[in-house]
Amino acid sequence: MSIKPKVNIFWFRRDLRLFDNVGFCQALKSGIPVLPVFIFDQNILDKLDKPNDLRVQFIHSALQSLQTELISQGSGIKIFYSTPEIAFRSLIAEYEISTVLTNHDYEPYALKRDAAIRDLLHSNGIGFQTHKDQVIFEHLEVRKDDGSPYTVFTPYSRKWKALLHSNPIVHFPSEKLLSHLYKHEASTLPSLPSMGFKEQSWLFPQTLVSDELVKGYTESRNFPAINGTSRLGVHLRFGTLSIRRLVEYAQGMNETFLNELIWRDFYHMILSNFPHVGLGMSFKSVYDNIQWRDSEADFEKWCKGETGYPIVDAGMRELTATGFMHNRVRMITASFLSKHLLIDWRWGEAWFASKLLDYDMAANNGGWQWASGSGCDAAPYFRIFNPALQTEKFDKQGKYIKKWVPEFDTLQYVQPMIVHELARKRCLETYARYLGKD
C-alpha cells in the first residue's frame, strides 16, 4: 500500500496571483509542502453564456501564467473541471491533507459552497482556513460607534481612512516563499473548448496604469470618450492585482481614485452585513412593493442599444462588444431602465452580470440599487437622469456616441422610445404610489 504524500492545499479562486496573497502566504509558512489547486466549477460555468463568456478565457489566461511560473519552481497547480465536492473527494483520496487554506469569498453561492466543503473536510479530519484578501476591511471592521454597520458612504469612508491610518497596510510576501511548494508534475489546463467555451482574439486590460492617468482621474473619470479610467476592475475581480498594493499607490496619488476603491469595500461590507441584497431583494424593502412595467419588448430594445437615446444606446452597445461600460454610462443606462422604462432593476443587474468582464456581485448589486433608489445611500427616488443633459455634460462633442452609434444623426437612427418629460412624470407618480410618498 503506497503512502499518500502529506500536503497542505491552497485553493485559488478570486486571487489568481502568486504575490501578496494572504491565504497563499499563510499556507506557504505552515511548514508543510503546499499543493496549489484550482477548480473550474461546473456549478458556475454551466450557467454562463457558452461558448462566449470571456471571463472564463481571462481566468484561463491567468492560470496559464501562474502555471508557467510554478512549473519553473518544480511545482504547479492541480486543476480540475468539476464541482468542488468531486474535486476535494479526489484530493482526499490521493493526498494526506492537513489543512486546506483559501481566501474569503462573500457571495451567497460561495458561502454555501465553502460551508459544504468545510463539512466534507472536517468529516475527514482535515482543517479549513479562509483569510481576508480581496478587500482592505470587511464585515464590521469599519463600523459605527454603536457597533452597527454603516449604510451611508461618506461617514463610512471617513472611518475607513482613519482606521487605515492607525492600521497601516501589511503585505504578504507569498512570492518569496515558493520553495515551500509541493514538488510534483503539473497538470495540464483543460482547454476552453473542452469546457464549452471558444477562444477569442481579445486584448484584456493591463494591470498597470500610468501615474498621469491616476493623477488626472478626478478631472477625466466622467468622460467616456477619453481614456480616463483605470479599467482595473477585472483584475480586482479575479485577484490578478493586489488590492493592498493598489490602495497604497492611490493613497499618495489621488483621493478620488482612492474613494472609488473604498466604494468597493463599502459594497462588500453591505453584502456581508445585509445578505438579503444578494438574494434578489432591495436594501430598502419598501421598494419591493413597486409594480414594475417589465415590458420584455422594451427590455430587449434597451439590451440591444435601440432606445433612441444615444448615450444609453452607446453604453449598451459598448457593453455587448467589449464586456466593459464606462462607469458614468453605467449609471445613465441603469437609471434609464429602472426609471424611464420602469423595468425592475434586477433585470438590468442580471444583464450586466452576464456581460461585464469585471462583474462583481457586491458592486453590481450596489450600483443598480443606487441607480433605482432601492439601495443604501442611493440616488433619491425623484433623481432621474436626463440623458440629454448627461450627454451635454460628459460627451458634448458626441465622440463616444459616434463611436458606438454610427447611425446617430441619420434617418436610420431609431426614434426615442419615450419622451423624457413623460417618462419622468410616470416614474415619479409610480414611485410615489408604491413608496407612500406625498
BADO-170661 format. One record per residue (C-alpha): chain; x, y, z. Coordinates in steps of 0.2 Angstrom, whole numbers, always signed. Each point is the difference from the previous one (the first is absolute). Layout:
BEGIN
{A,{X,Y,Z}}
...
This chain:
BEGIN
{A,{+0,+0,+0}}
{A,{+8,+16,-6}}
{A,{+2,+15,+13}}
{A,{-10,+15,-5}}
{A,{+10,+16,-1}}
{A,{-3,+12,+15}}
{A,{-5,+18,-6}}
{A,{-9,+15,+4}}
{A,{-11,+7,-14}}
{A,{-2,+17,-6}}
{A,{-16,+3,-10}}
{A,{+1,+14,-13}}
{A,{-16,+9,-4}}
{A,{-2,+19,-1}}
{A,{+19,+2,+4}}
{A,{+9,-6,-16}}
{A,{+17,+7,+4}}
{A,{+15,-7,+9}}
{A,{+5,+17,+8}}
{A,{-7,+8,+16}}
{A,{-13,-13,+2}}
{A,{-6,-2,+18}}
{A,{-6,-18,+0}}
{A,{+14,-6,-12}}
{A,{+13,+8,+12}}
{A,{-8,-8,+15}}
{A,{+0,-17,-8}}
{A,{+18,+2,-6}}
{A,{+6,+4,+18}}
{A,{-9,-15,+8}}
{A,{+15,-12,-1}}
{A,{-9,-12,-11}}
{A,{+3,-1,-19}}
{A,{-14,+9,-9}}
{A,{-10,-7,-14}}
{A,{-9,+14,-10}}
{A,{-17,-4,-7}}
{A,{-12,+8,-12}}
{A,{-18,-6,-4}}
{A,{-9,+5,-15}}
{A,{-17,-1,+9}}
{A,{-13,-8,-11}}
{A,{-13,+7,+12}}
{A,{+5,+17,-6}}
{A,{+6,-3,-18}}
{A,{-15,-10,-5}}
{A,{-11,+16,+3}}
{A,{+10,+11,-11}}
{A,{-3,+5,-18}}
{A,{+10,-14,-9}}
{A,{+10,+1,-10}}
{A,{+2,+19,+1}}
{A,{+4,+5,+18}}
{A,{+17,+9,-1}}
{A,{+2,-1,+19}}
{A,{+4,-18,-1}}
{A,{+14,+4,-13}}
{A,{+7,+13,+12}}
{A,{+1,-13,+14}}
{A,{+8,-12,-12}}
{A,{+13,+12,-6}}
{A,{+4,+5,+18}}
{A,{+2,-18,+5}}
{A,{+11,-4,-15}}
{A,{+12,+14,+7}}
{A,{-1,-7,+18}}
{A,{+3,-17,-7}}
{A,{+16,+5,-10}}
{A,{+7,+9,+16}}
{A,{-4,-15,+11}}
{A,{+7,-13,-12}}
{A,{+17,+10,+1}}
{A,{-1,-3,+19}}
{A,{-2,-19,-3}}
{A,{-18,+1,+5}}
{A,{-17,+5,-8}}
{A,{-18,+2,+2}}
{A,{-11,-16,+1}}
{A,{-15,+5,-11}}
{A,{-17,-7,+0}}
{A,{-15,+2,-11}}
{A,{-14,-6,+11}}
{A,{-9,+5,+16}}
{A,{+9,+4,+15}}
{A,{-7,-15,+10}}
{A,{+6,-12,-14}}
{A,{+17,+8,-1}}
{A,{+3,+0,+19}}
{A,{-5,-18,+1}}
{A,{+13,-4,-13}}
{A,{+13,+10,+10}}
{A,{-4,-9,+16}}
{A,{+2,-17,-8}}
{A,{+17,+5,-8}}
{A,{+8,+10,+14}}
{A,{+2,+1,+19}}
{A,{-7,+17,+2}}
{A,{+3,+10,+16}}
{A,{-9,+16,-4}}
{A,{-8,+8,-15}}
{A,{+3,+19,+0}}
{A,{-8,+13,-11}}
{A,{-6,+18,+0}}
{A,{-18,+6,+5}}
{A,{-13,+2,-13}}
{A,{-16,+9,+5}}
{A,{-13,-4,-13}}
{A,{-15,-11,+5}}
{A,{+5,-15,-11}}
{A,{+18,+1,+6}}
{A,{-6,+0,+18}}
{A,{-10,-16,-3}}
{A,{+14,-8,-9}}
{A,{+13,+3,+13}}
{A,{-12,-6,+14}}
{A,{-2,-16,-9}}
{A,{+18,-3,-4}}
{A,{+4,+4,+18}}
{A,{-12,-13,+6}}
{A,{+8,-13,-12}}
{A,{+18,+4,+5}}
{A,{-4,+0,+19}}
{A,{-9,-17,-2}}
{A,{+17,-6,-6}}
{A,{+10,+8,+14}}
{A,{+6,+14,-12}}
{A,{+1,+18,+5}}
{A,{-7,+15,-10}}
{A,{+6,+18,+1}}
{A,{-5,+15,-9}}
{A,{+8,+17,+0}}
{A,{-4,+18,-4}}
{A,{+8,+4,-17}}
{A,{-11,+9,-12}}
{A,{-5,+15,+10}}
{A,{+9,+12,+13}}
{A,{-13,-1,+13}}
{A,{-15,-12,+1}}
{A,{-15,-5,+10}}
{A,{-1,+12,+15}}
{A,{+18,+6,+0}}
{A,{-6,+17,-5}}
{A,{-15,+3,+11}}
{A,{-10,+14,+9}}
{A,{+4,+4,+18}}
{A,{-15,-10,+5}}
{A,{+8,-15,-9}}
{A,{-13,-1,-14}}
{A,{+4,+1,-18}}
{A,{+1,+16,-10}}
{A,{-13,+2,-14}}
{A,{+5,+17,-6}}
{A,{+17,+1,-10}}
{A,{+7,+17,+6}}
{A,{+1,-4,+19}}
{A,{+6,-18,-5}}
{A,{+14,+7,-10}}
{A,{+6,+12,+13}}
{A,{+0,-14,+13}}
{A,{+9,-12,-13}}
{A,{+14,+13,-3}}
{A,{+2,+3,+19}}
{A,{+1,-19,+3}}
{A,{+13,-2,-14}}
{A,{+10,+14,+7}}
{A,{+1,-9,+17}}
{A,{+2,-17,-8}}
{A,{+13,+2,-15}}
{A,{-1,-12,-14}}
{A,{+10,-16,+3}}
{A,{+5,-10,-15}}
{A,{+2,-19,-2}}
{A,{+15,-5,-9}}
{A,{-6,-17,-7}}
{A,{+11,+2,-15}}
{A,{+15,-2,+10}}
{A,{-5,-16,+8}}
{A,{-3,-11,-16}}
{A,{+14,-12,+5}}
{A,{-13,-7,+13}}
{A,{-11,-6,-14}}
{A,{-3,-19,-2}}
{A,{+10,-6,-14}}
{A,{-10,-10,-13}}
{A,{-3,-1,-19}}
{A,{-13,+14,-4}}
{A,{-16,-5,-8}}
{A,{-5,+7,-17}}
{A,{-13,+13,-1}}
{A,{-17,-6,-7}}
{A,{-2,+9,-17}}
{A,{-14,+13,-2}}
{A,{-9,-10,-13}}
{A,{+0,-15,+12}}
{A,{-9,+10,+12}}
{A,{-12,+7,-13}}
{A,{+8,+17,-3}}
{A,{+8,+6,-16}}
{A,{+17,+9,+0}}
{A,{-2,+18,-6}}
{A,{+13,+13,-6}}
{A,{-1,+12,+14}}
{A,{+11,+13,+8}}
{A,{-4,+0,+19}}
{A,{+4,+16,+10}}
{A,{+17,+1,+7}}
{A,{+4,+0,+19}}
{A,{+10,+16,-2}}
{A,{-6,+17,-1}}
{A,{+10,+16,-3}}
{A,{+3,+13,+14}}
{A,{-7,+13,-12}}
{A,{-17,-9,-1}}
{A,{-2,-2,+19}}
{A,{+6,+18,+3}}
{A,{-13,+7,-12}}
{A,{-14,-13,+5}}
{A,{-10,+13,+9}}
{A,{-2,+11,-15}}
{A,{-1,-14,-14}}
{A,{-10,-14,+8}}
{A,{-17,+5,-5}}
{A,{+4,+2,-19}}
{A,{-3,-16,-9}}
{A,{+8,+5,-16}}
{A,{+17,+2,+8}}
{A,{+12,-13,+8}}
{A,{-3,+7,+17}}
{A,{-4,-15,+11}}
{A,{+12,-14,+5}}
{A,{-11,-15,-6}}
{A,{+8,-10,+14}}
{A,{-17,-7,+5}}
{A,{+3,-17,-8}}
{A,{+17,-2,+9}}
{A,{-8,+4,+17}}
{A,{-14,-12,-4}}
{A,{+11,-15,-3}}
{A,{+14,+6,+11}}
{A,{+14,+1,-13}}
{A,{+4,+17,+9}}
{A,{+2,+3,+19}}
{A,{-12,+11,+7}}
{A,{+12,+5,+14}}
{A,{+13,+5,-13}}
{A,{-13,+10,-10}}
{A,{-6,+9,+16}}
{A,{+17,+4,+5}}
{A,{+4,+8,-17}}
{A,{-16,+10,+0}}
{A,{+3,+7,+17}}
{A,{+14,+10,-6}}
{A,{-7,+4,-17}}
{A,{-19,+5,-1}}
{A,{-13,+1,+13}}
{A,{-15,-3,-12}}
{A,{+9,-16,-7}}
{A,{+2,-6,+18}}
{A,{-19,+4,+4}}
{A,{-5,-11,-14}}
{A,{+10,-15,+8}}
{A,{-9,+4,+16}}
{A,{-17,-1,-9}}
{A,{+6,-18,-4}}
{A,{+3,-4,+18}}
{A,{-17,+9,+5}}
{A,{-10,-11,-12}}
{A,{+8,-16,+6}}
{A,{-3,+5,+18}}
{A,{-19,+3,-5}}
{A,{-1,-17,-8}}
{A,{+8,-8,+16}}
{A,{-11,+9,+13}}
{A,{-16,+0,-10}}
{A,{+1,-16,-10}}
{A,{-18,+2,-6}}
{A,{+6,+12,-13}}
{A,{+9,-15,-8}}
{A,{-15,-10,-1}}
{A,{-10,+11,-12}}
{A,{-8,+12,+13}}
{A,{+1,+19,+2}}
{A,{+11,+7,+14}}
{A,{-15,+11,+3}}
{A,{-14,-13,+1}}
{A,{-14,+13,-4}}
{A,{+7,+0,-18}}
{A,{-5,-18,-2}}
{A,{-18,+7,+0}}
{A,{+2,+8,-17}}
{A,{-10,-8,-14}}
{A,{+12,+2,-14}}
{A,{-5,+1,-18}}
{A,{+12,-14,-5}}
{A,{-3,+1,-19}}
{A,{+10,-13,-8}}
{A,{+0,+9,-17}}
{A,{+6,+16,+9}}
{A,{+14,-10,+9}}
{A,{+6,-7,-16}}
{A,{+1,+17,-8}}
{A,{+10,+6,+15}}
{A,{+12,-16,-1}}
{A,{+3,+3,-19}}
{A,{+3,+19,+2}}
{A,{-15,+5,-10}}
{A,{-9,+11,+12}}
{A,{+2,+16,-11}}
{A,{+10,+8,+14}}
{A,{+18,+1,-7}}
{A,{+10,+0,+16}}
{A,{-10,-15,+7}}
{A,{+1,-10,-17}}
{A,{+19,+4,-1}}
{A,{+3,-7,+18}}
{A,{-11,-16,-4}}
{A,{+9,-3,-16}}
{A,{+17,+2,+8}}
{A,{-4,-12,+13}}
{A,{-5,-14,-13}}
{A,{+15,+3,-10}}
{A,{+13,+2,+13}}
{A,{-6,-7,+17}}
{A,{+3,+18,+7}}
{A,{-10,+15,+3}}
{A,{+6,+17,+6}}
{A,{-6,+3,+18}}
{A,{-9,+16,-4}}
{A,{-9,-9,-14}}
{A,{-4,-14,+12}}
{A,{-10,+12,+11}}
{A,{-9,+8,-15}}
{A,{-5,-17,-8}}
{A,{-6,-7,+17}}
{A,{-10,+16,+4}}
{A,{-8,-1,-17}}
{A,{-5,-18,+2}}
{A,{-7,+1,+18}}
{A,{-7,+18,-1}}
{A,{-4,+4,-19}}
{A,{-6,-17,-4}}
{A,{-6,-6,+17}}
{A,{+8,-17,-2}}
{A,{+6,-9,+16}}
{A,{+18,+4,+4}}
{A,{+3,-18,+2}}
{A,{-2,-3,-18}}
{A,{+14,+12,-4}}
{A,{+11,-6,+14}}
{A,{-2,-18,-8}}
{A,{+4,+7,-17}}
{A,{+16,+9,+6}}
{A,{+5,-16,+10}}
{A,{-1,-10,-16}}
{A,{+11,+13,-10}}
{A,{+12,+9,+11}}
{A,{+18,-7,+0}}
{A,{+2,+9,+17}}
{A,{-17,-7,+7}}
{A,{+1,+0,+19}}
{A,{-17,-4,+9}}
{A,{+3,+13,+14}}
{A,{+4,+14,-12}}
{A,{-12,-4,-13}}
{A,{-14,-2,+12}}
{A,{+5,+16,+9}}
{A,{+1,+10,-16}}
{A,{-17,-6,-6}}
{A,{-9,+3,+16}}
{A,{+8,+17,+1}}
{A,{-6,+5,-17}}
{A,{-18,-7,+3}}
{A,{-1,+8,+18}}
{A,{-2,-16,+9}}
{A,{+17,-2,+7}}
{A,{+9,+8,+15}}
{A,{+6,+17,-3}}
{A,{-9,+0,-17}}
{A,{-5,+13,-12}}
{A,{-17,+7,+7}}
{A,{-15,-7,-9}}
{A,{-3,+17,-8}}
{A,{+18,+1,-7}}
{A,{-3,-5,-18}}
{A,{+15,+2,-12}}
{A,{-4,+10,-16}}
{A,{+10,-8,-13}}
{A,{+1,+16,-11}}
{A,{+7,+10,+14}}
{A,{+12,-14,+5}}
{A,{+6,+0,-18}}
{A,{+2,+19,+0}}
{A,{+11,-2,+15}}
{A,{+10,-15,-3}}
{A,{+0,-3,-19}}
{A,{-3,+17,-7}}
{A,{+9,-3,-17}}
{A,{-9,-17,-2}}
{A,{+17,-9,-2}}
{A,{-6,-15,+11}}
{A,{-17,-1,-8}}
{A,{+7,+1,-17}}
{A,{+12,-14,+3}}
{A,{-14,-12,+6}}
{A,{-15,+7,-9}}
{A,{+6,+4,-18}}
{A,{-17,+3,-6}}
{A,{-4,+13,+12}}
{A,{-5,+16,-8}}
{A,{-7,-9,-15}}
{A,{-17,-6,-6}}
{A,{+5,-17,+5}}
{A,{+1,+3,+18}}
{A,{-15,-5,+10}}
{A,{-12,+12,+8}}
{A,{+0,+2,+19}}
{A,{-10,-14,+9}}
{A,{-8,+13,+11}}
{A,{+1,+19,+3}}
{A,{+11,+4,+15}}
{A,{-13,+12,+8}}
{A,{-14,-14,-1}}
{A,{+12,-13,+6}}
{A,{+5,+11,+15}}
{A,{-18,+4,+4}}
{A,{-5,-19,-1}}
{A,{+14,-5,+11}}
{A,{-3,+13,+14}}
{A,{-19,-5,+0}}
{A,{+4,-18,+1}}
{A,{+14,+1,+13}}
{A,{-11,+11,+11}}
{A,{-15,-12,-1}}
{A,{+10,-15,+6}}
{A,{+12,+9,+11}}
{A,{-13,+9,+10}}
{A,{+7,+17,-6}}
{A,{-11,+16,+0}}
